[in-house]
Amino acid sequence: MYKEILKYTKDHGVMLVAVSKTRSADDIMKLYNEDQRIFGENKVQELTEKYNLLPKDIKWHLIGHLQSNKVKYIAPFIDMIESVDSEDLIYMIDKEGRKNNRVISVLLQFHIAAEESKFGLNLPDAKNLLTNILHKYNLSHVRICGVMGMATFTEDIQQLRDEFKSLKTIFNFLKENYFVEDDHFKEISMGMSGDYEIAIAEGSTMVRIGSAIFGVRS
Ligand SMILES: *Cc1c(COP(=O)(O)O)cnc(C)c1O
């Protein structure tokens, strides 16, 4: 499936993040040898182990919940943290970015699904967060590049469409109100194995695909 998905995302100008959580280093190398360079992991420990084992030109995206006290383990090498949902986390990423002399790219994660979740911002949270960080701090080592969200696990296409539309609307609002002059703020990470075609139709710029590439996770 990898080749078909890669072609589909390329044809639509969308970035493909191959979600390699639970997969072995060998599985990742097979895809690396087909020129895939962007991989997504959801756990810090698994990510750092794979980082140590695998070629250093891989761009790693963290896509799972991140505790502030673990930022230090990934700050030296992470390409993008897609799952930022608190002010404290942003300050910590900035601090660790500074220590490592790196600017770390992040996305703000939003809760767009109907399912309950402890993680992800809503629009009022995000307005607060952005107002606070834009006024209080000079955050020179963290770069907010856009938004990320996960839709409900459902086959209801209209519901998926509506949830993706809601993230696109949030993106547009934040772009107009906080990032008009910031060209880095341009990514909408939405779409997984079961729903990436709908997500792309609704304006995704980045999809995170695991099982459709690697097979069903055990
Ligand atoms: C696991 C995961 C994915 C990929 O899921 P698939 O259904 O295997 O494509 C995407 N995003 C996040 C945040 C994930 O945790």
The ligand as an SDF file (V2000), in Angstrom:
LIG
                    3D

 15 15  0  0  0  0  0  0  0  0999 V2000
   -1.5380    5.6400   15.6360 C   0  0  0  0  0  0  0  0  0  0  0  0
   -1.7790    7.0290   15.2170 C   0  0  0  0  0  0  0  0  0  0  0  0
   -1.9650    7.3530   13.8670 C   0  0  0  0  0  0  0  0  0  0  0  0
   -1.9730    6.3260   12.7490 C   0  0  0  0  0  0  0  0  0  0  0  0
   -3.0710    5.4730   12.8540 O   0  0  0  0  0  0  0  0  0  0  0  0
   -3.4270    4.4260   11.6840 P   0  0  0  0  0  0  0  0  0  0  0  0
   -4.8790    4.2050   11.8530 O   0  0  0  0  0  0  0  0  0  0  0  0
   -2.6020    3.2060   11.9740 O   0  0  0  0  0  0  0  0  0  0  0  0
   -3.0730    5.0450   10.4020 O   0  0  0  0  0  0  0  0  0  0  0  0
   -2.1350    8.6830   13.5350 C   0  0  0  0  0  0  0  0  0  0  0  0
   -2.1460    9.6500   14.4690 N   0  0  0  0  0  0  0  0  0  0  0  0
   -1.9800    9.3820   15.7660 C   0  0  0  0  0  0  0  0  0  0  0  0
   -2.0090   10.5120   16.7370 C   0  0  0  0  0  0  0  0  0  0  0  0
   -1.8050    8.0670   16.1860 C   0  0  0  0  0  0  0  0  0  0  0  0
   -1.6380    7.8110   17.4960 O   0  0  0  0  0  0  0  0  0  0  0  0
  1  2  1  0
  2  3  1  0
  2 14  2  0
  3  4  1  0
  3 10  2  0
  4  5  1  0
  5  6  1  0
  6  7  2  0
  6  8  1  0
  6  9  1  0
 10 11  1  0
 11 12  2  0
 12 13  1  0
 12 14  1  0
 14 15  1  0
M  END
$$$$
